[in-house]
Amino acid sequence: MEPVRPLTALAPAGLAEFCKARELPAYRARQIWKWVWQKGATDYAAMSDLPKELRERLGRELPVVSLVEKSVRRSAQDGTVKALLAAAGGRHIEAVGMPDEETGKLSVCVSTQVGCGMGCAFCASAVGGLKGNLRYWEILDQVLILSRLSGSRATSVVLMGMGEPLANYDNSLAAVKRLVAPDGFGLGARHVTVSTVGLAPQMLKMPKEWPPVNLAVSLHAPTDELRRQIVPMARKWSIAEVLEAAGAWAAHTGRRYTVEYALIEGLNAGRAQAEELAALLRRRPAKVNLIALNPGGAGTFAAPGEAKVRAFRDVLAGHGLEVIIRRRRGRDIEAACGQLRLREEGETQRTRRNAEDAEKNGHSPQMNTDGRRYSKSNNNGGIEPPRRQGRQGRQERSN
C-alpha cells in the first residue's frame, strides 16, 4: 500500500488544494509553505502563527516529513551530525550534516537509495545490495531534518550518501529541482552536487533535463582494468565513456566536474597510479578530490598514510591539476556512508535471532513499552533487566 504522502511531497498548488478542501483561507497554505521551505520547520508545533487546534489537526492529516529519526550522533571532534532515519516500511537510511565553524556554513549529505546496487568493493552502503529507491520527498526530508539537527539552514547539499543518484534518476531530479527552486529551498544550483559512479547514458541526459548543478564522478582508478576491480559497474561503461559524458556536462554548465578518488593502500594509491591518473585527466575539464579511505567500510581495505596521500597529490599537482584532499569528518561517530545502518540492521538481526532461540527453548519473548524484553517464562514479574553492554554499546546509546 502506498504510504501517506507528507507535506514535502506537495507542490505549492497541491498544498493550496489541500487547504481549500478543508475550507482554510488561502493564506494558510502560503504560511505553511513558508514555514517549511524558508524557515525549515519539520513539524507543525514550530508554526507559531497557526492556531493550536489547526496545528494539531494538520499533524493528524498531513505530516510535514515522512522520515522518522531513529538515532542521532554528534561528533565531539568537528561538530558533524549523523542521523539514522527510517523510511517507509522500516527501511533505514543515513544523512549527515557537516558544519564549517569558520564560515558558519552547513553542508548536508543525503542518500538517494536504501542500500546501493553499484557494488563498490570498499563501500559499506553496498553491503546487502540495493533495497529500494527513495522518493523525492524522502530525499528532501533529509535536508530539512539535518538542518534542524545541525542548528542552521543548509547552505549546500551533496547527493553523496547511500545509493547512486542517477540510478534513481527521476526522484533525484525532482528533489534537486525543489532544492534550487526560488519558492522551494532556494539554493543556487552551484551549491548542489550530484555524485555518480558513472552511469554514462543518464549523464548524457542531464544537459537537457537538470539544473546546472555540480557533477562529481567517483572514478577511483586510472585504468579500466583496475576500476573493474573496485567498481563492478565499470564493466558496463569504460572510463573514456564516463569522462566523455562528464565533459558534455562541463561544456553545458561552463564549470569543471570533480573526479573523486578514494585512495586504497596497495591497490590504487601508488606513484604509478598517480602518473596514470594525471595523464588521463591532463587535458580534461576536471579537478580531483582525493579521499583517504574511511575505516569501517566493506572488505578489508585500508587507507594509505598521510605521507602517501600527500605524495599522490603532489604528482597530480605537478602535472597542473587542481587537487583537494577531502578532510575526514565525523570519524568518532562512523559518519561514512552506510556504517550506522549496518550497525542498526546487525542489532536488529541479533534481536530477531535471540527471539527465535527463545521460542525454540519454549519461551515467548516480547518487547515491553520501554524497550526491555518481556518473557512469560521468567520469574521477575515478566520484565527482564537490560543486558549489560560493553563500552561500545553504552557509547552508542549516549549518542
LUMTIRO-166327 format. One record per residue: residue in three letters; x, y, z of N, C-alpha, C in turn. Coordinates in steps of 0.05 Angstrom, whole numbers. Atoms other than C-alpha are relative to their C-alpha. Layout:
N
['Ala',[X,Y,Z],[X,Y,Z],[X,Y,Z]] ...
//
This chain:
399
['Met',[17,-24,0],[0,0,0],[18,25,0]] ['Glu',[-15,-24,2],[25,69,-18],[-1,16,26]] ['Pro',[1,-15,-25],[46,107,45],[-12,27,-4]] ['Val',[11,-27,1],[13,173,62],[22,20,-8]] ['Arg',[-20,-19,8],[50,229,27],[1,23,20]] ['Pro',[-2,-23,-19],[77,284,72],[-3,26,-15]] ['Leu',[2,-26,11],[74,358,61],[23,5,-20]] ['Thr',[-22,-4,18],[143,357,29],[-3,-12,-28]] ['Ala',[6,11,26],[114,316,-28],[-17,18,-17]] ['Leu',[19,-17,15],[67,372,-48],[14,24,-13]] ['Ala',[-7,-25,12],[78,429,-96],[-17,22,12]] ['Pro',[17,-22,-11],[50,498,-77],[-29,-3,-7]] ['Ala',[28,3,8],[-13,484,-117],[-13,-23,15]] ['Gly',[11,23,-15],[-22,417,-82],[-6,7,29]] ['Leu',[5,-9,-28],[-16,449,-13],[-24,19,0]] ['Ala',[23,-18,1],[-65,503,-34],[-26,-16,-3]] ['Glu',[24,17,4],[-115,450,-57],[-7,-15,26]] ['Phe',[5,13,-25],[-106,412,8],[-14,18,20]] ['Cys',[12,-19,-19],[-122,474,49],[-28,8,-9]] ['Lys',[27,-8,10],[-181,493,4],[-20,-22,6]] ['Ala',[18,23,-5],[-211,423,12],[-9,0,29]] ['Arg',[6,-1,-28],[-211,436,87],[-11,27,9]] ['Glu',[13,-26,-5],[-242,505,80],[18,19,16]] ['Leu',[-19,-18,-13],[-179,540,104],[5,24,-18]] ['Pro',[-6,-23,17],[-163,610,80],[24,-5,-18]] ['Ala',[-22,5,18],[-116,613,21],[27,8,12]] ['Tyr',[-26,-9,-11],[-63,650,61],[12,-21,19]] ['Arg',[-11,21,-17],[-56,589,107],[20,-17,-15]] ['Ala',[-18,16,16],[-24,550,50],[27,15,-3]] ['Arg',[-25,-15,4],[26,606,39],[16,1,27]] ['Gln',[-13,1,-26],[41,609,114],[15,-26,5]] ['Ile',[-12,26,-5],[54,535,119],[23,-5,-18]] ['Trp',[-22,4,19],[96,533,56],[25,16,9]] ['Lys',[-22,-16,-9],[139,589,83],[14,-12,24]] ['Trp',[-12,13,-23],[149,554,149],[18,-23,-7]] ['Val',[-15,24,7],[174,491,116],[24,8,-17]] ['Trp',[-21,-3,20],[216,516,57],[18,24,5]] ['Gln',[-17,-23,-6],[241,583,83],[11,-1,29]] ['Lys',[-9,0,-28],[244,571,158],[8,-28,9]] ['Gly',[-10,26,-6],[258,496,157],[-16,-16,21]] ['Ala',[16,14,-20],[201,472,202],[-4,-29,-9]] ['Thr',[5,28,6],[195,396,205],[-24,-11,15]] ['Asp',[25,8,-13],[132,394,248],[-16,26,4]] ['Tyr',[18,-23,-2],[72,439,259],[3,15,27]] ['Ala',[-3,-13,-26],[90,454,331],[16,26,-2]] ['Ala',[-17,-23,4],[142,504,306],[-15,23,-13]] ['Met',[14,-21,15],[90,543,266],[-17,17,19]] ['Ser',[12,-14,-23],[74,593,320],[-23,19,-8]] ['Asp',[22,-17,8],[27,637,278],[-25,-15,-10]] ['Leu',[23,16,6],[-21,579,266],[-14,-6,26]] ['Pro',[14,7,-24],[-76,566,317],[7,-28,9]] ['Lys',[-8,26,-11],[-61,508,363],[-18,-23,-11]] ['Glu',[18,21,10],[-123,470,341],[6,-8,-29]] ['Leu',[-7,6,28],[-103,476,268],[26,-15,-2]] ['Arg',[-25,15,0],[-32,453,283],[-5,-29,7]] ['Glu',[6,28,-8],[-59,391,317],[-15,-15,-22]] ['Arg',[15,13,21],[-107,377,261],[18,-7,-24]] ['Leu',[-18,4,22],[-54,385,207],[19,-23,7]] ['Gly',[-18,22,-8],[-8,339,247],[-12,-27,-4]] ['Arg',[14,26,4],[-60,284,243],[-4,-6,-29]] ['Glu',[8,5,28],[-77,293,170],[23,2,-21]] ['Leu',[-21,-4,20],[-13,314,135],[27,5,14]] ['Pro',[-26,-5,-12],[55,302,167],[18,17,-17]] ['Val',[-18,-17,16],[108,352,147],[21,-16,-14]] ['Val',[-20,17,13],[162,300,134],[-9,-29,5]] ['Ser',[7,28,-2],[158,225,125],[20,-17,15]] ['Leu',[-21,16,-13],[224,202,155],[-2,3,30]] ['Val',[1,1,-29],[229,182,228],[29,-2,10]] ['Glu',[-27,0,-11],[292,196,268],[3,-24,19]] ['Lys',[-5,23,-17],[319,131,297],[23,5,20]] ['Ser',[-22,-7,-18],[385,156,326],[15,23,-13]] ['Val',[-15,-23,9],[428,218,322],[27,0,15]] ['Arg',[-27,-1,-12],[503,223,334],[13,27,-7]] ['Arg',[-14,-25,4],[544,286,343],[29,-3,6]] ['Ser',[-29,2,-3],[619,289,334],[10,20,20]] ['Ala',[-13,-18,-18],[658,318,391],[25,12,-12]] ['Gln',[-24,-9,13],[715,329,343],[-5,24,-19]] ['Asp',[4,-21,20],[685,372,288],[-29,10,-3]] ['Gly',[27,-9,1],[611,382,301],[-18,-14,-20]] ['Thr',[16,15,19],[588,333,247],[-23,-14,14]] ['Val',[24,13,-10],[518,307,258],[-9,-22,-20]] ['Lys',[9,22,17],[496,239,232],[-26,-11,11]] ['Ala',[27,10,-8],[424,214,233],[-6,-26,-15]] ['Leu',[12,24,11],[397,145,222],[-30,4,-1]] ['Leu',[28,-7,5],[328,154,192],[-15,-24,-11]] ['Ala',[16,22,9],[272,105,180],[-20,10,-22]] ['Ala',[18,-6,21],[235,109,114],[-24,-19,1]] ['Ala',[23,18,1],[171,74,94],[8,-29,0]] ['Gly',[-6,29,-1],[170,0,110],[22,-6,19]] ['Gly',[-21,5,-19],[222,8,165],[28,-1,-12]] ['Arg',[-26,0,13],[279,16,115],[17,23,12]] ['His',[-18,-19,-13],[340,52,144],[18,14,-20]] ['Ile',[-19,-16,16],[380,108,111],[15,18,18]] ['Glu',[-17,-18,-16],[432,157,134],[2,27,-14]] ['Ala',[-5,-27,10],[443,232,126],[19,13,19]] ['Val',[-21,-12,-16],[500,276,151],[-1,30,-4]] ['Gly',[-4,-29,0],[506,350,169],[28,7,7]] ['Met',[-29,-6,-4],[576,379,164],[3,30,2]] ['Pro',[-3,-29,-4],[583,449,194],[29,9,-4]] ['Asp',[-27,-12,1],[642,494,180],[1,22,20]] ['Glu',[-1,-19,-22],[659,531,243],[11,27,-8]] ['Glu',[-12,-25,8],[700,584,207],[-20,17,-16]] ['Thr',[18,-15,17],[647,604,156],[-29,0,9]] ['Gly',[27,3,-9],[584,583,192],[-18,-14,-20]] ['Lys',[16,14,21],[561,545,130],[-5,-29,8]] ['Leu',[8,28,-5],[528,477,132],[-4,-15,-26]] ['Ser',[4,18,23],[535,422,80],[-15,-25,10]] ['Val',[16,23,-7],[484,366,83],[4,-21,-22]] ['Cys',[-4,23,19],[499,298,51],[-24,-18,3]] ['Val',[24,15,0],[437,259,32],[2,-26,-15]] ['Ser',[3,26,14],[420,188,10],[-22,2,-21]] ['Thr',[20,1,21],[381,174,-53],[-13,-28,-3]] ['Gln',[11,28,1],[370,98,-45],[4,-13,28]] ['Val',[-4,17,-23],[364,47,10],[20,-22,-8]] ['Gly',[-21,17,9],[429,9,4],[10,10,-27]] ['Cys',[-10,-8,26],[464,11,-63],[6,-25,-17]] ['Gly',[-5,22,18],[469,-34,-124],[25,2,-17]] ['Met',[-23,-4,16],[534,-8,-151],[23,-19,7]] ['Gly',[-19,20,-9],[576,-57,-110],[29,8,3]] ['Cys',[-27,-9,-4],[637,-14,-98],[13,-16,22]] ['Ala',[-12,20,-18],[686,-60,-63],[5,10,28]] ['Phe',[-8,-11,-26],[704,-13,-6],[-23,13,16]] ['Cys',[21,-17,-11],[636,18,9],[-20,-16,17]] ['Ala',[19,13,-18],[592,0,68],[-29,1,-10]] ['Ser',[27,-3,11],[530,24,31],[-8,-24,-18]] ['Ala',[5,21,20],[538,-33,-19],[-5,-27,14]] ['Val',[4,25,-14],[535,-87,35],[-30,-6,1]] ['Gly',[28,7,0],[469,-123,26],[-14,8,-25]] ['Gly',[12,-8,25],[457,-92,-42],[-21,22,2]] ['Leu',[20,-21,2],[401,-46,-64],[-26,-11,12]] ['Lys',[26,7,-13],[337,-48,-21],[-23,15,-12]] ['Gly',[22,-15,12],[298,5,-59],[8,29,-4]] ['Asn',[-4,-28,5],[294,76,-84],[-15,17,20]] ['Leu',[14,-20,-16],[277,136,-41],[-17,17,-18]] ['Arg',[17,-20,14],[220,181,-64],[12,27,4]] ['Tyr',[-13,-26,-1],[238,252,-78],[-4,15,26]] ['Trp',[5,-14,-26],[205,277,-14],[17,-12,22]] ['Glu',[-18,12,-20],[247,228,27],[28,11,-2]] ['Ile',[-26,-14,4],[309,260,-3],[-1,28,12]] ['Leu',[3,-27,-11],[283,329,14],[-2,0,30]] ['Asp',[3,1,-29],[264,308,84],[27,0,14]] ['Gln',[-27,1,-13],[337,293,99],[12,27,3]] ['Val',[-11,-27,-2],[357,364,83],[-13,16,22]] ['Leu',[14,-14,-21],[304,393,129],[7,-10,27]] ['Ile',[-6,12,-27],[318,345,186],[28,6,9]] ['Leu',[-27,-5,-8],[393,353,184],[6,29,5]] ['Ser',[-3,-28,-5],[387,428,180],[-9,6,29]] ['Arg',[10,-4,-28],[345,427,244],[19,-12,21]] ['Leu',[-18,13,-19],[391,378,279],[27,14,3]] ['Ser',[-25,-13,0],[452,418,260],[-2,29,10]] ['Gly',[4,-26,-11],[422,483,284],[2,23,-19]] ['Ser',[-1,-21,20],[427,521,219],[-10,-10,-27]] ['Arg',[11,8,26],[399,521,149],[23,-9,-19]] ['Ala',[-20,9,19],[437,481,97],[7,21,-21]] ['Thr',[-9,-18,21],[478,524,50],[10,-14,-25]] ['Ser',[-7,16,23],[498,467,5],[-10,-29,5]] ['Val',[9,27,-2],[472,397,-9],[15,-17,-19]] ['Val',[-14,19,17],[511,338,-36],[-16,-27,-1]] ['Leu',[13,26,3],[477,275,-63],[23,-20,-2]] ['Met',[-24,18,-2],[535,231,-40],[-4,-20,22]] ['Gly',[5,20,-21],[502,188,14],[-5,-27,-12]] ['Met',[6,27,9],[475,118,6],[-14,1,-28]] ['Gly',[13,3,26],[457,98,-65],[13,16,-22]] ['Glu',[-9,-13,25],[470,121,-136],[-22,19,-9]] ['Pro',[21,-19,7],[431,185,-151],[-12,-4,-28]] ['Leu',[10,2,27],[427,172,-226],[-13,-27,-6]] ['Ala',[15,25,2],[401,101,-215],[-28,4,11]] ['Asn',[27,-8,-9],[342,135,-180],[-5,28,-13]] ['Tyr',[-2,-24,16],[340,187,-235],[-22,20,5]] ['Asp',[23,-19,-1],[270,216,-232],[-3,12,28]] ['Asn',[3,-11,-27],[267,223,-156],[23,18,7]] ['Ser',[-23,-18,-5],[337,253,-152],[-4,26,-14]] ['Leu',[5,-25,15],[319,303,-206],[-22,17,13]] ['Ala',[22,-15,-12],[253,322,-173],[9,13,26]] ['Ala',[-11,-11,-25],[289,332,-106],[18,24,-6]] ['Val',[-18,-22,7],[342,376,-138],[-15,24,-10]] ['Lys',[16,-23,10],[291,418,-174],[-13,15,23]] ['Arg',[12,-13,-23],[256,432,-107],[22,15,16]] ['Leu',[-22,-13,-15],[323,448,-74],[9,27,-12]] ['Val',[-10,-24,13],[341,501,-126],[-23,19,-7]] ['Ala',[22,-17,7],[271,529,-137],[-2,24,19]] ['Pro',[2,-24,-17],[263,601,-112],[-22,-2,21]] ['Asp',[21,3,-19],[198,582,-79],[2,-27,15]] ['Gly',[-5,24,-15],[228,517,-53],[22,6,21]] ['Phe',[-21,-5,-20],[291,511,-11],[18,23,-8]] ['Gly',[-13,-24,9],[323,565,-53],[30,0,-2]] ['Leu',[-29,1,3],[394,541,-61],[7,7,-29]] ['Gly',[-10,-3,27],[435,563,-121],[9,-27,-11]] ['Ala',[-8,26,12],[450,506,-169],[29,-6,5]] ['Arg',[-28,5,-6],[524,516,-155],[5,-11,28]] ['His',[-3,10,-28],[511,495,-83],[-13,-27,3]] ['Val',[10,28,0],[483,427,-102],[19,-17,-17]] ['Thr',[-18,18,14],[528,369,-122],[-12,-27,-2]] ['Val',[9,28,5],[508,303,-153],[24,-17,-6]] ['Ser',[-22,18,4],[557,246,-147],[-9,-26,-12]] ['Thr',[7,24,14],[555,187,-193],[25,-18,-5]] ['Val',[-22,18,7],[598,125,-205],[4,-1,-30]] ['Gly',[-5,-2,29],[589,139,-279],[-20,-15,-17]] ['Leu',[21,11,17],[522,118,-308],[-2,17,-25]] ['Ala',[-4,-18,23],[540,146,-377],[-26,8,-14]] ['Pro',[24,-8,14],[471,143,-410],[-16,21,15]] ['Gln',[15,-20,-16],[438,181,-353],[15,26,1]] ['Met',[-16,-25,0],[496,231,-351],[-5,15,-25]] ['Leu',[4,-14,26],[485,246,-424],[-27,13,-2]] ['Lys',[26,-12,0],[412,262,-410],[-1,26,16]] ['Met',[1,-22,-19],[429,313,-357],[-1,28,-12]] ['Pro',[1,-28,10],[443,375,-400],[-27,9,-9]] ['Lys',[26,-8,9],[372,374,-426],[-21,1,22]] ['Glu',[21,3,-21],[337,360,-360],[7,11,27]] ['Trp',[-8,-7,-27],[377,382,-299],[7,30,2]] ['Pro',[-12,-27,-5],[391,450,-268],[30,-3,0]] ['Pro',[-29,1,3],[465,468,-275],[15,-5,27]] ['Val',[-13,7,-25],[488,433,-211],[29,-9,-5]] ['Asn',[-27,11,2],[558,409,-196],[-1,-30,-4]] ['Leu',[-1,29,5],[577,340,-220],[26,-11,10]] ['Ala',[-24,15,-10],[625,292,-185],[-2,-28,-10]] ['Val',[-2,27,11],[648,227,-216],[18,-17,18]] ['Ser',[-16,18,-17],[671,171,-170],[16,-19,-17]] ['Leu',[-16,15,19],[728,144,-211],[16,-22,13]] ['His',[-14,18,-17],[775,111,-161],[22,-16,-13]] ['Ala',[-21,14,14],[822,84,-214],[7,14,-26]] ['Pro',[-7,-13,26],[861,109,-275],[-3,-18,-24]] ['Thr',[3,18,23],[851,47,-318],[-25,-17,3]] ['Asp',[24,16,0],[791,5,-337],[4,-26,16]] ['Glu',[-6,25,-13],[824,-59,-312],[-1,2,30]] ['Leu',[0,-4,-29],[836,-32,-243],[-28,9,10]] ['Arg',[26,-11,-9],[769,4,-239],[-21,-22,2]] ['Arg',[20,22,-1],[730,-60,-253],[4,-16,26]] ['Gln',[-5,14,-26],[762,-90,-190],[-13,15,23]] ['Ile',[10,-17,-22],[738,-32,-148],[-29,7,-3]] ['Val',[28,-8,6],[673,-12,-182],[-11,-19,-21]] ['Pro',[10,20,19],[638,-72,-214],[-17,11,-23]] ['Met',[16,-12,21],[591,-27,-252],[16,10,-24]] ['Ala',[-17,-10,21],[651,-4,-292],[2,-19,-24]] ['Arg',[0,19,23],[643,-67,-335],[-20,10,-22]] ['Lys',[19,-9,20],[585,-31,-370],[10,23,-16]] ['Trp',[-9,-23,14],[618,34,-388],[29,6,7]] ['Ser',[-28,-5,-4],[691,49,-398],[5,28,12]] ['Ile',[-7,-26,-11],[728,107,-365],[-3,21,-22]] ['Ala',[3,-19,22],[730,141,-433],[-28,9,-4]] ['Glu',[29,-7,4],[654,138,-440],[-10,17,23]] ['Val',[8,-15,-23],[644,163,-369],[10,29,-1]] ['Leu',[-12,-27,1],[692,222,-377],[-10,16,-24]] ['Glu',[12,-14,22],[662,239,-445],[-27,12,8]] ['Ala',[26,-10,-10],[593,245,-412],[4,22,20]] ['Ala',[-6,-21,-19],[623,286,-356],[9,25,-14]] ['Gly',[-9,-23,16],[656,331,-407],[-23,14,-13]] ['Ala',[24,-13,12],[589,343,-441],[-14,17,21]] ['Trp',[12,-16,-21],[562,366,-374],[16,25,6]] ['Ala',[-17,-23,-4],[622,412,-364],[-4,21,-22]] ['Ala',[4,-18,23],[611,442,-433],[-27,14,3]] ['His',[27,-11,-4],[537,453,-415],[0,21,22]] ['Thr',[2,-18,-23],[549,487,-348],[22,21,0]] ['Gly',[-23,-18,-1],[616,521,-363],[17,-3,25]] ['Arg',[-15,5,-24],[644,490,-299],[13,-28,-2]] ['Arg',[-13,26,-1],[693,434,-287],[-16,-20,17]] ['Tyr',[11,21,-17],[669,368,-259],[23,-9,19]] ['Thr',[-19,10,-20],[703,335,-199],[3,-30,-3]] ['Val',[-6,28,-1],[737,268,-201],[6,-8,29]] ['Glu',[-4,10,-28],[730,232,-134],[17,-25,-2]] ['Tyr',[-19,23,1],[786,183,-120],[6,-9,28]] ['Ala',[-5,11,-27],[786,140,-57],[26,-15,-1]] ['Leu',[-27,12,-1],[858,121,-41],[-1,-25,17]] ['Ile',[0,26,-13],[865,47,-22],[28,-11,0]] ['Glu',[-27,9,-3],[931,22,5],[4,-26,-16]] ['Gly',[-7,24,15],[964,-29,-41],[-16,-5,-25]] ['Leu',[18,5,23],[912,-21,-96],[1,23,-21]] ['Asn',[1,-22,20],[907,48,-128],[14,25,10]] ['Ala',[-11,-24,-13],[949,95,-85],[30,3,-5]] ['Gly',[-29,-2,5],[1019,86,-114],[7,22,-20]] ['Arg',[-9,-21,18],[1060,134,-155],[-8,-7,-29]] ['Ala',[7,8,27],[1046,94,-218],[-28,7,-7]] ['Gln',[28,-7,5],[971,103,-210],[-3,31,-1]] ['Ala',[2,-29,1],[981,177,-196],[9,11,-27]] ['Glu',[-9,-9,27],[1020,186,-261],[-21,-7,-21]] ['Glu',[21,8,19],[967,147,-299],[-24,18,2]] ['Leu',[24,-18,-4],[911,190,-269],[6,28,-11]] ['Ala',[-8,-27,10],[949,254,-286],[-1,0,-31]] ['Ala',[1,2,29],[957,231,-358],[-28,-1,-11]] ['Leu',[28,3,8],[884,213,-362],[-15,26,1]] ['Leu',[16,-24,-5],[858,280,-336],[13,26,-10]] ['Arg',[-15,-25,5],[911,329,-360],[-14,20,-18]] ['Arg',[13,-19,19],[871,359,-417],[-30,-1,2]] ['Arg',[29,1,-3],[802,348,-389],[-9,22,20]] ['Pro',[11,-21,-19],[757,400,-352],[-7,-12,27]] ['Ala',[5,14,-25],[766,364,-286],[19,10,22]] ['Lys',[-16,-4,-24],[792,375,-216],[-3,-26,17]] ['Val',[-1,26,-14],[809,319,-167],[-5,4,30]] ['Asn',[5,1,-29],[783,305,-97],[10,-27,10]] ['Leu',[-11,25,-11],[827,254,-61],[-13,-6,27]] ['Ile',[14,9,-25],[794,214,-6],[16,-23,12]] ['Ala',[-13,22,-15],[834,173,44],[-22,-18,10]] ['Leu',[22,18,-6],[791,112,53],[-8,0,29]] ['Asn',[10,1,-28],[747,113,115],[2,-28,11]] ['Pro',[1,26,-13],[756,56,164],[-28,-9,5]] ['Gly',[26,10,-6],[697,11,177],[-18,-5,-24]] ['Gly',[16,6,23],[674,3,106],[-1,-30,-6]] ['Ala',[2,28,8],[665,-61,67],[28,-11,-5]] ['Gly',[-25,12,6],[721,-111,58],[22,5,21]] ['Thr',[-23,-3,-19],[790,-108,90],[19,21,-10]] ['Phe',[-17,-21,12],[816,-47,53],[9,20,22]] ['Ala',[-10,-19,-19],[858,5,88],[9,25,-15]] ['Ala',[-9,-25,12],[876,77,75],[30,2,1]] ['Pro',[-29,-5,-2],[948,97,59],[5,21,21]] ['Gly',[-7,-20,-19],[985,140,108],[0,28,-12]] ['Glu',[2,-28,9],[983,216,104],[23,7,-19]] ['Ala',[-22,-7,17],[1052,219,72],[-5,-10,-29]] ['Lys',[7,11,27],[1028,174,14],[-22,17,-13]] ['Val',[22,-17,11],[965,216,6],[12,26,-12]] ['Arg',[-12,-25,10],[1007,279,0],[17,-4,-24]] ['Ala',[-17,6,23],[1055,246,-48],[-17,-4,-25]] ['Phe',[18,4,23],[997,225,-93],[-10,27,-10]] ['Arg',[9,-27,7],[971,296,-91],[21,15,-15]] ['Asp',[-22,-16,12],[1039,325,-108],[5,-8,-29]] ['Val',[-4,9,27],[1045,282,-170],[-21,13,-18]] ['Leu',[22,-12,16],[977,306,-196],[5,30,-3]] ['Ala',[-4,-29,1],[992,379,-178],[24,7,-18]] ['Gly',[-23,-5,17],[1059,373,-213],[-6,0,-29]] ['His',[8,1,28],[1022,359,-277],[-22,21,-6]] ['Gly',[18,-23,5],[979,422,-269],[-29,-5,8]] ['Leu',[28,5,-8],[916,390,-240],[-6,14,27]] ['Glu',[9,-10,-26],[877,423,-184],[-9,-23,17]] ['Val',[4,23,-17],[875,375,-126],[-8,9,28]] ['Ile',[9,-5,-27],[838,376,-60],[1,-26,15]] ['Ile',[1,24,-17],[848,326,-4],[-25,4,19]] ['Arg',[24,-3,-16],[780,315,28],[6,-5,30]] ['Arg',[-4,3,-29],[781,326,103],[-20,-20,11]] ['Arg',[18,20,-13],[753,267,142],[-17,14,21]] ['Arg',[18,-12,-19],[692,286,181],[-14,-22,16]] ['Gly',[16,18,-16],[657,251,239],[11,-28,4]] ['Arg',[-11,27,-3],[705,193,247],[-8,-12,27]] ['Asp',[7,11,-26],[685,186,320],[-29,-8,2]] ['Ile',[28,8,0],[612,176,301],[-7,-18,-24]] ['Glu',[4,17,24],[620,130,240],[-16,14,-21]] ['Ala',[15,-16,19],[599,184,192],[2,-8,-29]] ['Ala',[-2,9,27],[620,148,129],[-25,-15,-8]] ['Cys',[25,11,11],[564,122,84],[-5,-29,9]] ['Gly',[9,28,-5],[527,60,109],[8,-12,26]] ['Gln',[-11,13,-23],[564,47,173],[-22,-2,23]] ['Leu',[20,0,-22],[508,66,222],[-23,-18,-7]] ['Arg',[21,18,9],[456,29,180],[7,-29,5]] ['Leu',[-9,28,-4],[497,-35,182],[-1,-7,29]] ['Arg',[0,5,-29],[504,-29,257],[-29,-5,10]] ['Glu',[28,3,-8],[429,-19,266],[-12,-26,-10]] ['Glu',[11,24,11],[410,-75,219],[12,-25,13]] ['Gly',[-13,22,-14],[461,-121,253],[-13,-5,27]] ['Glu',[13,3,-26],[429,-107,321],[-28,-10,-3]] ['Thr',[27,10,5],[360,-119,292],[0,-30,-5]] ['Gln',[-2,29,7],[382,-186,264],[7,-16,25]] ['Arg',[-7,14,-25],[413,-205,331],[-25,-3,18]] ['Thr',[25,1,-16],[348,-187,367],[-19,-21,-11]] ['Arg',[18,19,12],[309,-229,318],[9,-29,6]] ['Arg',[-11,27,-6],[356,-289,327],[-5,-7,29]] ['Asn',[5,5,-29],[350,-282,403],[-29,-9,5]] ['Ala',[28,7,-3],[275,-284,397],[-6,-27,-10]] ['Glu',[4,27,12],[277,-345,352],[11,-21,19]] ['Asp',[-12,19,-18],[324,-380,400],[-17,-4,25]] ['Ala',[17,2,-24],[279,-364,459],[-25,-16,-5]] ['Glu',[24,15,7],[218,-392,423],[7,-30,-2]] ['Lys',[-8,28,2],[256,-456,408],[3,-13,27]] ['Asn',[-4,11,-27],[271,-463,482],[-26,2,17]] ['Gly',[25,0,-14],[198,-455,500],[-8,26,11]] ['His',[7,-26,-10],[197,-381,514],[-15,15,-22]] ['Ser',[15,-17,20],[155,-327,480],[8,29,6]] ['Pro',[-9,-27,-6],[195,-263,484],[-16,21,-15]] ['Gln',[13,-23,11],[160,-197,472],[15,25,9]] ['Met',[-12,-25,-8],[180,-124,479],[-19,16,17]] ['Asn',[16,-18,-16],[155,-81,536],[1,28,-12]] ['Thr',[2,-26,12],[137,-9,522],[25,16,4]] ['Asp',[-24,-15,-4],[203,16,550],[24,-13,-15]] ['Gly',[-21,12,16],[243,-29,502],[13,-23,13]] ['Arg',[-12,23,-13],[261,-83,553],[-15,-25,-8]] ['Arg',[12,25,8],[249,-155,537],[-20,-10,21]] ['Tyr',[21,11,-18],[186,-187,566],[-2,-30,-7]] ['Ser',[2,29,4],[183,-262,575],[-20,-12,19]] ['Lys',[19,13,-18],[125,-303,602],[13,-20,18]] ['Ser',[-11,22,-14],[173,-354,628],[18,9,24]] ['Asn',[-18,-8,-22],[215,-311,675],[-16,3,26]] ['Asn',[13,-2,-26],[201,-303,749],[5,28,12]] ['Asn',[-7,-27,-10],[215,-228,754],[-22,19,-8]] ['Gly',[23,-17,7],[145,-201,742],[-2,4,-30]] ['Gly',[2,-1,29],[155,-213,668],[20,19,-13]] ['Ile',[-19,-19,12],[209,-159,659],[28,-9,4]] ['Glu',[-28,8,-1],[279,-179,642],[17,25,0]] ['Pro',[-16,-25,-1],[330,-125,662],[18,1,-25]] ['Pro',[-17,-3,23],[372,-97,605],[27,-15,4]] ['Arg',[-25,14,-2],[433,-139,590],[23,21,1]] ['Arg',[-23,-18,-2],[500,-107,607],[13,3,-27]] ['Gln',[-13,-5,25],[531,-74,547],[29,5,4]] ['Gly',[-28,-8,-1],[604,-66,531],[3,30,-4]] ['Arg',[-5,-29,2],[636,3,526],[-12,11,-26]] ['Gln',[10,-10,25],[617,9,453],[-30,3,0]] ['Gly',[29,-2,-1],[544,-6,467],[-10,24,16]] ['Arg',[8,-23,-16],[540,47,522],[5,25,-15]] ['Gln',[-6,-24,15],[572,98,477],[-21,5,-21]] ['Glu',[20,-3,21],[522,85,422],[-26,11,11]] ['Arg',[24,-11,-11],[463,98,467],[2,29,8]] ['Ser',[-3,-28,-9],[492,162,494],[0,19,-23]] ['Asn',[0,-17,23],[499,188,423],[-28,1,-13]] 
//
